[in-house]
């Protein structure tokens, strides 16, 4: 290294430290302005993209234009559900995108994209141990002995000017009544609100979050001990828990048990055969949906353990065939669980938990299919984890964008006994828990039954709940804006109808 390069290192380090510090302060101030004591809405969308921009600005390395475009697009696409409506799923997707952007800017993303979920997991697992790492102690040492190129050194240079300036200002106030009157008119009570315990706690939480993103690190891997015998090789397969004999017997028993369940479902669910006296199809469907889903998950865990690469299950054509058959039965089991849920919903209406259960069942079925592909194509577990993670993220993203409460309200109204003549009576109490999103569906219900006083009371309660929400621009969401347009159009149509009656 030349002398000029050595001299440039402190300067580059100082510039990077200054950029990170200024970015940190700016984002902390922006979080206070947008988020503290505010209803979540558009402010979350703005802050997420502001953090992404701050990470790009404070980057140590100069990023290429294509990479910047990709990271900006990732931030915008991932944060779009927050502009639609605030939800925990949208917040989770946005946080995930910020972690990926932080890793990408820090050069910690793997060259093989299928390893990205594992790298992200290492980043998240390192978060709890971050305060106890050696870097934190080195940071405390630097606080005691600040570097001549650090931010504290420059802040310390302002102590003397500010002290003398305050003294001069006090003397000027004593000598000049205008200055004295101006200083006395300044109300400092707002500082009590500014430094409230809740606000300081909010600052600390945001500061911890920003520090993790500005300085990303990965959890160190543990080295594997070489003296541990490989359970997939050698003559000890006979004694192992997942040896050839144990796997063969397990798969034969499992396939037989699952075949009984599959035949029952084909007979009573898919075939529509009559059940024994005292049992309805709804009861049969409800009792089986969730336990069968848990069964499929446990089966997936067993398959991953049994079909590890190089193990007896991977080497034996007979075991592979039995595993393929068992996975096929598990996929059919998931489809039967979805049908069970559908039958139950037809009788007892739809709820948010049942929507979540249906989505989860579909994910488990897709996961089992991916396991089958992994075995057929002889891919690695990293490939399976990457595709499964992608499916999970896409599902969460779609669920965050979808107006699920409005969908549930429309479904329950359309399938209620009052509208369709079948099913159960519309549960107005549950409909009120869905929030203002249920107003359009409730208007459809009242159009058919205008004399229902309870429905009108629920509709008025939801309307006032929507009108009484915070109107600050930071709490704006596209979903609320659409509902505002619907209410204005509905009111306009009602006014026109009343005008026609008056003129007629």
Helices and strands as residue ranges (DSSP letters): H 3-34, H 42-57, H 65-84, H 88-105, G 113-115, H 116-129, G 130-132, H 134-144, H 151-156, H 158-175, H 177-185, H 190-194, H 197-214, G 235-239, H 244-265, I 266-270, H 281-306, H 312-315, H 317-348, H 352-377, H 381-401, H 404-414, H 417-420, H 428-433, G 436-438, H 439-448, H 453-467, G 473-475, H 478-503
